[in-house]
Amino acid sequence: MRRFGILAALVASLFMVAPAFSADEIVIGNLADLTGPTGTVGTPYANGIRAYVNWLNDQGGINGKKIKLLRVDYAYKIPEALQTYKKFKTSDKVLAIQGWGTGDTEALTKMVAKDKIPYFSASYSAHLTDPKKSPYNFFIAADYSTMLRAGLKYIKDNWKESRAPKLAFIYPDHPYGKAPIPAGKAYAKELGFDIVGEENVSLKAIEATTQLLNLKKNEPDFAWLGGTTPSCAVVLKDAKKLGLKTKFLINIWGNDENLFKLAGDAADGALGLQAAAVYGDDVPGMKPILEVTKGEHQMTHFMRGWTSMLVMAEAIKRADDAGELTGPGVKKAAETLRNFDTGGLTAPITYTATDHRPNLSAKIYEYSGGKMIFKGTVELERRADWLGH
């Protein structure tokens, strides 16, 4: 009998499949940066995830199953993320993970694919949208490359002079900052921009005078800012001190309700890219958020965290309805989403088995007089040559 048991175990290991989850509790891992260099934007995002879980559990969970959210502050350190992932997989037995940064998400891509664990990240790196390379990765906003392209299209469409607009790129020397730059340069040339400079500014920067002086020589009309809100505020303040006439286009993690608090009137005129509603917007999906937060204003990053968990929960529900509450089942279910309505919190979400780009939509805001003024939405075509780039 003992030999038979050992033999059976060996055979079972050869044909191992992802575990099924049928208990009354669904365990979700959450890698969050609460205290690291992106903590100022990571904290509201993580709070949005947790708020949605609490709200959903109060509604009865997913088909009666409550979600257990395991939130870990990895402080934006890749080794900590890898160590936490191992725990999520082995002892915590998570069904899926809500992740955070680009460096750690890309470092985990092959692992989550091998382990068949759906991974919804706050990294919107285009590298994660091609299922051939990242089959278990998802997110709910247009990827960084798409948003940069959308911002450039908005600028070019509103450019009135006969000469080519001059463009510079400012970003941190980090996977998150570098991810969209090749795509941005290529599309800028396609649109007819004249690229005149490129500088690195750290996420922890306290000044950017040297980099801006380098750029000032070529007088760029526009500059892409690819940091987070604190580092972008530093750039804006130093640019004003140096008298730069450059108009800044700021990535999704570098502009929010705190920009005026940190940069003051140096933020005036800056353009910010967003992918979610602003707190209090008149959209159906805002109602439960207003109820949960009791009318206390939340940053736009909170909305995306909430929506990321909302979309993941929809995929889990569809998998459970199909009797496939496993990692592969959740992946398969996510890939059935077609123009999924998030209640207007984001553009509709679509994933397919061959394309994990949720949408190609970006909202443009201009900062003026202490307010975020909505300028419009740019919708780009779903070009095949942009998938994964």
Steps between C-alpha positions, in 0.01 A plus 500: 500500500782739587665442159169556327452827690844627402443398139164673494654817637771496233248450222285779637798736507565434131149608411471780754240764420419830665309447826127560504354742754162398636514622861291787634804728480702621200854606583651788301858622546577872485852633444491869595747784538393693807837621626737488201584762235159465333307481826328837449307353207522136606311557824179641349509231231530223760227663708274492195557125465425439866194726496349306211565168674331625817204633301465177301517286813227715656287421193550126559826446313523304177219244482499494879879463525678774694835637384795485736749768392862452610667841466878518531706820484808403299622864490573485124783250552515221242665242734222561753241453225653170392511373858139603563388335176649168613300523822181593313545195279609238751353564843222749423372314192372815333268475202621827347717802579458875489849632430669836474824614334652438159833358616347239730208422269732431207731299727203281597351462152653162419428370850129587498471346153667179615292489819180604319417784741311794346684822579330839475762772533520875545786488253359586161810399309418409140730199535229338713223520240615224264362164621767316304755639745286590802198268495394556862553877519213750492431863587210742459648818348651568160866401508773761552596498132139552392453787744819670385391461139158641588657804667724563199203472265306752709792743488556460127128535422499831688833632365443820301847589368639393161828374645538164673441510877815433703475219755717377788469200731559508878464176695660291778763242408272219612292236318184700569647820362670345200215271390320738260797699370579297183132504403475870575802586289380292207149651505636852549702461181196353324295807599774742397649611833862615522657313795753736661600347833481223757581511872469274806348632823480261795175411675673629816618825340511817710622715209527474120689817411787333314271292279275797422794724413612234253156505339462878509773538238267348237181670626258208477138597450386191687657250738377160614521450877511134600550505877256495791327809639777608745782479242285663232422786737873552547547527124211746463628726778856504368378561145312809619806626690712463185243674283431204270206557266458124453153350541512170688309181419488287815448126525219339696695454826654847490188713514215499749322714756827549691684666212393852595582433865854402404569727202273797563434720199797340322247230407289748301482403134625144548310224324427181692404159367239302692301181448232518768228728626582775746335473842142622486455467123142435399536137391309196632810332641568796727196436720642214711834685526327808641312279745807308615716813539216703653569784260865536602696586186724225361778532245454374146744216579242370750248473214735282297574275796127460559441427131786251476342295777155545347616354168688216668188418703293486181746250348492292820120500500486385138751226574299389804176504299668272247619262771864594427614686810869449429780723374452381141124534543530863612737576210258342253209692652688832486557439130123493447461864604380710206443872553439423866337800666673610822217741573681776318800489736725413206459442130333164426728198549571235236742209524543220250717190491732680257490858632497615864485872424189602701435808284689768310343798669657787694345801674679835471488753783657845523611641834386857546417716800511211744265283297522199271310608188384222270606571141387188322549129436732362236408162352771328298457217254589147611804468275648151487856634482450674835412183691767445764687819407 
